[in-house]
Amino acid sequence: MPELPEVETLKRELAKALPGRQIKSVEVLWWKTVSPLSPEEFAKQMAGKKIVDISRRAKMLFINFADTTALAVHLKMTGQLIFEPKKGRAIGGGHPDQALAEKQPTKHTRLIFEFKDDSKLYFNDLRKFGWVRLVTDQQMKQLIKPYGLEPLSKIFTDQALTDIFKHHPKRSIKKILLDQSLIAGLGNIYVDESCFQARLLPTKQALNLKPADLKRLRLAIIRILKFSIHHKGTSSKNYRRSNGSPGGFVPHLKVYGRENKPCKICGHPIQKITHASRGTHFCQHCQK
């Protein structure tokens, strides 16, 4: 599943192409993608809507319309959004199969949005876990209500992180950071990388952290996320950036996906265990 930097990268690139376009029609090829609306009702309500901007909350994208409604999009594991202008290069992001370079639609296309200028936006989803929902402003607020702090927001302070850890003293660092109701947008890749940069074992309990540890951890999270966004995200097996190319953060990974390889700092082998139901990577020598 793409994490915050990958969704933010896709948001920024689609924001260059979609605003100002007006939907002419929608074809629904898999009914569950737009549930709870029926395909017919979804298509009817979407017709004529004009896009004003694109936003993100946690790992969700929002295509915002002039009438204050929005299209909430969650790619889940294998979703793709591919925009195809009438002339010029298509852009898209999501699951890195050949669909990003193939002629659209493909056998995995679930939705087709046609705009009045004859450009199109495709929602592809191999495993059919992704979803698209038309929401009102109030429904959007309810949809994002369960999510915690945005780690790149101004309110993600040392005190805010300290308060979160104080409320969950027996949880490990990784379990806290993966909890979307506490901190939104972080996933396996960026939790492991942030813990490494902060020199903290992801399995360490919150009650054993000192104020200096939490300060390093917060700064590490912010730096890792910003650095990854600058490099257009990480290309895991389920994500590529909007032009179909791999995210540029891959060469900068220090622990994630590097099991048994030498640590780039000390040379000791990177270890991998299962923790918080996830593969967890760390350097026993550099992290305490």
N, C-alpha and C positions, 0 to 999 in steps of 0.2 A: 504494500500500500504506500503510495506517495505520502511523504510527511510535509511538514510546514514549508520548507524551502522549495520543494518540487511544486506544490500547489500554488505557492506565491509566484514562482517563475512562470507557471502556466497562466496565472491571473494577469501578470504584467504583459505578457506577450499577446494574449487574447484581447487585452484592453486597447491594444494598438489597432485591432481589426474590427471589433464588433460594434462599439458605440456608434450610434447614428443609423444603424441598419434596422429596417422594419420587417417583421415576419409576414410573409405572404401565406404560407401554409405549413402544416406539420404532418408528417407521416409517421405513425406509430407502428413499429414492426414487432415489438414485444410488449404486451400489455402491462406486465408487472413493473416495467421501468417507470411508468407514470402513475402507478397505483398510489392513492386510492381512487383517482379519477379514472373513468373509462377512457379508452383511446379516442373515442368520438368527442367526449366532453373536453378532454385535454386539448385536442386539435382546435376545437371551436373557441375555447378561451384564449388560446395563444395567438390566433389570427389577428393581425393588425397591431400587435404590440411593438413598441419602438424601444430599442436598447439605449440606455443612457450611460451606464458604466458597468464595470466588473469589480466585485469585491470578494474578500475571503474572510472566513472565520474558522479557526482551527484548521481542519483538513477539508473544509467544504468551500466550493465556489458559489457565488451568487451573481447571476446575470440580472441586473436591475433594469426595470422598465420605467417609462415615463409616467405610467399611471400608478406608480408606487408599489406595484406588485413586483415579484422577483421569481426567477427560476433558480431553485436550490439544486446544486449538482454535487453528488458524492461519487467519486470514481471507484471507491472500494479497492479491490485487488487488481482488476483487469479492465477498468473503464478507460475510454479514450474520448477526447473531444478533438475533432478535426474540422477546421474551417477551410473551405474551398472557395476562393473568389472566382468571379466569372473569368477573369484573366489574372495570371500571375501565380506565384508559388503558394501552395497550401501550407497551413501551419496546424499543428496539433500536438497533443501530449497525452500521456497515459501509458498503458501497457506497450512494451517495446517490440511487438511483433511486426511483421511486414506490412500490416494494414496502414502504417504511417506513410508508407511509400507507394502503396497500391492505389489503383483506381477505386474511387468510392461510388456506391456503397459496397461493403463486403458482406460475407455471410454472417459476420458478427455485428452488423449494424442494427441498432435497436430503435433509433430515432433519426429522422431527417428533418431539419428545419430549412425551409427555403425562404430566402429574403426577396424583397421586391426588386432588388437589383440583379436577381438570378444567382447570387452567391448562395452557398449552403453551409450548414453546420451539421456534422454527423456525430452522433453519440454511439460509439461501438463498445461492446462489452462481451468478452469471451465467456466469462463464467456467470454472467447475468446477476451479479451481486450489486452492481451500481444502481443508483436511482436518481430520478429527476422529478422534482415536485414544484408545482406552481403555488406560491405562497403569498399571502397578504403581508403587510408590514407587521401586523400583530402576530401572525403565524410564524414569521421569521424570528421574531423576538422569542417566541416559545421554543422554536427549533434550536436556537443557539444558547438558550438559558442554561442547559446542563453543563456547558463547557466552562472551564476555569480560566485563569489568567492567560492572556496572550504574552508569551515570553519576550516579544519585541516591543511591548507597550511601555509607556512611562510608569504605569502602576506596578510593573514587575520589579520591585525594589528589593534591597537586602532584607528589609523588615517584612515584606510580603512573603518572601521565600522562607524566612525564619518562622513566621506564623504557621505556614503550611506544615513545616517539618515538626513544629512543636505539637501540633494537633494529631500527628501520626508517629509517635516516638518509636514504635516497634516495627514499623515498616522499613524496608531497605530503601536506599536512594533510588534504585531503579523502579521499584514498585510505585513510589510517589511520583516520579517524573513521567511514568507511563499512564498515570491516572488522568484521563482527559477532563475529569470534573475538577481537577486541581490546577493543572497546567495544560493548556490546549496546544495541540499540534505536534508534540514530540512523539517520536516512535523509536523503534529499536536502534536504528542507525545513529541518530543524534544523541540519544541517551548514552550509549556506549562511548561515543566520541567526546561528549561533554565531560563524562566522568574521567576519562583519560586525561583530558587537558587540565582538569581540576586536581589531578593526582589522587583521586578517591576511588576505592573499590565500589562498583555498583551494588555489591551485596551488603555494604556497610549499613548498619541500622541508624536511623535518624537521631536517636538519643545519644549516639556516640560522636556526633558532629559538633565541632566548635564553631563559634561565630566566623572565624577566619576561613574555615572549610566552606561554609555556606556562601560567603562572599566570593570565594574562588569559583565555586560551582555556578553561581548566578552569572558571573562574568564569562565563564567558559561557555555556558549555554548561549548567551547573546553573541559572543564572538564566532562560535561554530555556525550558528544559524545565518548570521550576516555573511560570513565567508562562503558558505555553501550557496546562498542566494546570488552572491557576486559571481560564482562559478557556474551558475545555472543548475544547481542541484546535483544530487547523486543519482547515478544510473544503476539502480538495482535491477533485479530480473523483471520487475514489474513497472519500471518507469523510464521514460525518456522525455527530453524536453520538447518544446512545441514544434521544432523543425525536424524531429525524429532522430536527432543526434544524441549521443550520451551526455549526461550531465558532467560538467567539468570538475566536480568535487572528488571524483573517484581516486585520482592519484594522491590526494591529500588525506585519505583515510589513514588513521593511525592504528586502529585496532579492529574495527568492524570488517568482517570477511577475511581476516588475516590470521586465522588459526594456525599455529605452529610456525608461522613466519617470524623472523627476528623483529623485535621492537625497534622502531626507528630512532628511539632515544638511547636505550641501554643495550640492545642486542639480544636480550633474553627472549625466548619464544612467547608469542601471544597465546594465551589460553582461551578456551571456549567451554563454557558450562551452560546448563539449562537453569535459568533463574527467572522468576516471574513469568513462567511458561514461555520464555523466549530464549533463543540462543544469545548468550551474553559473552562479550569479548573484553579482555582486559590484560594488562601486564602486571603480574604479581610483584615485580621488582619496583616499578615506577608508581604503582597505585597502592595506597595503604588505607 
